[in-house]
Amino acid sequence: MITDVLYKLVLMGDSGSGKSCILRRMNGESFDPNHVSTIGVDFKMIQRQEAGYNFKLVLFPLDRLFG
């Protein structure tokens, strides 16, 4: 699939605020109440075709870096 439109989105928030759970839900996975906090780097890539365009969305959850 050739990508016509590429979006990169960074989700920032406190540890345990649900950033990775949002990514799981957007990717069609179910909510996991026993999800362990992400350590390191995580990302999800979602590809969709709408109105004749191929969209790619890359999502990066990050903990707040500065208090």
N, C-alpha and C positions, 0 to 999 in steps of 0.2 A: 504494500500500500504506500503510495507516494503521499507525503504530508503536504497539504496546501496551507494549513494554518497551524502554528506551533505556539502554545502558551506555556510559560513557566510560572508557577505560583509557589511562593514561600509562605508557609503557615508558621507564625511565631506565637509562642505562649509559654506559660509556666509548665513545669514538669507535671504530668498527670492531668492536664487540662482537656485531653481528648483529641489532640491533633491526629495521631495515628489512627484512632478509631474513626474519625471523619474520612480519612483516606480509604480505610477498609470498606466503609459503607458506599462511598462514591465508586468503588471498584466492583460493587455487586456482592461483596462478602458480608457475612452477618456480624452483628455486634458480639464481641467476646468480653464478657464481664471479668474474665481472668487474665486479660492482656497484661503482659509485663512491660514496664516502662522501656522505651527505646534507648539503647546505649549506642552512640556512634551516629552513623548516617543512615537515613531511611528515605526512600522515595517510591512513588508509584507513578506508573505511566498508563494513561487511559487513552484509547484511540476510538474515535467515533466517526461515522459518516452521516452528515446532515446536509440537506439541500444541495447535494452534488459536490460537497467539499469534504475533504478528509481532515479531521481535526485531531491533533495530538496535544494532550494536557499532561505536563510533568509536574507533580506535586512534591514539595520538600517540607517535611515538618521539622522545625528547629526550636529548641528551648530558648527562652529569652537569654540573650548574651549579656545584657547589662541590666542591673537592678533598677 
